[in-house]
Amino acid sequence: MSRILLVFFLFSFSGFSQGVLGKWKTVNAKDGESKCIVEIYEKEGKVFGKIIEILNPEDKNAICTKCTGEDKDKPILGFELIKNMTKSGKYYKNGTIFDPENGKEYKCRLALTEDPNVLQVRGYISFLYATQYWVREN
């Protein structure tokens, strides 16, 4: 019986400890379409996210034509769109998220929902915001 409890505890703890790190399928709030897989990872104590897979075969070789500076005309695949997030309670914030489709950068907040396999991704301009819910990829 104690082994069963130990196994249950280990599975429960491993699911809880996953947090926001890992692979996430983006889901567009407007049309429900999934466009890519983003890997969220930690680097030097901060959280970042980059595009590791583009789901539409026609967009696999897309470049960031609306980007500026050093990111101008770089491939979308491998693009680091979430930068410098720090943990604050149940949220990750104080960083940014970039939308390669419109070339705009937004303040960002990340949080797991009640379901640890759903990530709330919120981009802000001043007090206005847009929210997407991304789904964990296994």
C-alpha positions in Angstrom: 0.0 0.0 0.0 2.8 2.4 0.8 4.4 1.9 -2.6 1.1 2.8 -4.3 0.9 6.1 -2.3 4.6 6.8 -3.1 3.9 6.3 -6.9 0.8 8.5 -6.7 2.8 11.2 -4.8 5.6 11.1 -7.4 3.2 11.4 -10.3 1.3 14.2 -8.7 4.5 16.1 -7.8 6.0 15.7 -11.3 2.9 17.1 -12.9 2.8 20.0 -10.5 6.4 20.9 -10.8 6.3 21.2 -14.6 5.2 24.8 -14.4 5.3 26.9 -17.5 8.5 25.3 -18.9 8.1 22.9 -21.8 6.5 22.8 -25.2 3.3 24.6 -25.9 1.0 24.6 -29.0 -0.2 28.2 -29.6 -3.9 28.7 -30.1 -5.1 31.9 -31.8 -7.9 33.5 -29.7 -9.6 34.9 -32.9 -10.0 31.7 -34.9 -8.8 28.9 -32.7 -6.1 28.0 -35.1 -2.8 26.5 -33.9 0.2 27.9 -35.8 3.3 26.7 -34.0 4.9 25.0 -31.1 6.8 27.2 -28.6 9.4 25.9 -26.2 9.5 27.8 -23.0 12.8 27.4 -21.1 14.9 29.0 -18.4 18.1 30.8 -19.2 20.2 32.7 -16.7 17.3 32.8 -14.2 14.8 34.2 -16.6 12.2 32.5 -18.8 12.2 32.7 -22.6 10.2 31.1 -25.4 11.2 30.2 -29.0 9.3 28.8 -31.9 10.5 25.2 -32.5 8.0 24.0 -35.0 5.7 25.7 -37.5 2.5 23.6 -38.0 1.4 24.9 -41.5 3.6 23.3 -44.1 3.3 26.4 -46.3 4.8 28.6 -43.6 7.8 26.4 -42.7 10.3 28.7 -44.3 8.6 32.0 -43.3 10.8 34.9 -42.4 10.1 37.8 -40.1 9.6 40.6 -42.7 7.9 42.9 -40.1 10.7 42.6 -37.6 13.2 45.4 -37.2 16.9 45.5 -36.3 18.8 42.3 -36.1 15.7 40.1 -36.4 14.7 41.6 -39.7 14.3 38.9 -42.4 15.3 36.1 -40.0 13.5 32.8 -40.1 10.4 32.5 -37.9 11.5 28.9 -37.0 13.8 29.3 -34.0 12.6 32.9 -33.3 12.7 33.9 -29.7 9.4 35.6 -29.1 9.2 35.5 -25.3 12.0 37.2 -23.4 13.1 38.0 -19.9 10.2 36.8 -17.9 10.6 36.5 -14.1 8.4 34.6 -11.6 6.2 36.7 -9.3 3.8 34.6 -7.3 1.8 32.5 -9.7 2.7 34.7 -12.7 5.7 35.1 -14.9 6.0 38.8 -15.9 8.3 41.8 -16.4 9.2 40.5 -19.8 8.0 40.8 -23.4 6.3 38.8 -26.2 6.8 39.6 -29.8 4.2 39.0 -32.6 6.1 38.2 -35.8 2.9 38.6 -37.8 2.5 42.3 -37.0 6.1 43.2 -35.9 5.0 44.5 -32.5 6.4 43.8 -29.0 4.1 43.7 -26.0 4.6 43.4 -22.2 3.8 39.8 -21.3 2.3 37.8 -18.5 2.3 34.0 -18.3 0.3 31.8 -15.9 -0.9 28.3 -15.7 -4.7 28.0 -15.5 -6.5 25.5 -13.2 -5.5 22.9 -15.8 -1.7 22.6 -15.7 -1.8 21.7 -19.4 -3.2 25.1 -20.4 -1.1 28.3 -20.3 -2.6 31.7 -20.2 -0.5 34.1 -22.4 -1.4 37.7 -22.1 0.1 40.6 -24.1 -0.3 44.2 -22.9 -0.2 47.7 -24.3 -0.8 50.0 -21.4 -4.0 48.8 -19.7 -5.3 47.0 -22.9 -4.5 43.3 -23.3 -5.2 40.3 -25.5 -5.1 36.7 -24.1 -4.4 33.4 -25.7 -4.6 29.9 -24.1 -1.8 27.6 -25.2 -2.0 23.8 -24.8 0.9 21.7 -23.5 2.6 19.4 -26.0 3.8 16.0 -24.8 
